[in-house]
Amino acid sequence: MSVRDTGIGIPERNKKDLFSRFFRASNVVARSLPGTGLGLSISRTIVTAHGGEVHVQSQEGTGTTVTVQIPLRSTREPREAAAHGQRR
């Protein structure tokens, strides 16, 4: 599943921190846009617990695409993956 927007995008220098809890991109902070910086962190935790992956493609000023891939059948049980802190 992919979700795409045509918003402000994410600056290249911020991409490495996108999945960190409470992280907010510098251009979002500068514009005083509301948010907690938890959405991608929580989403990634849920998706990886089910054996999946989350990918983000973004260009500042153009928009962002978030793609979630979850296998039909995980090689691990969701709780087992979460217990092992499985990340991709």
Summary of the structure (lengths in Angstrom):
residues: 88
radius of gyration: 14.1
end to end distance: 16.9
largest distance: 42.5
contacts: 213
relative contact order: 0.23
helix: 32%
strand: 20%
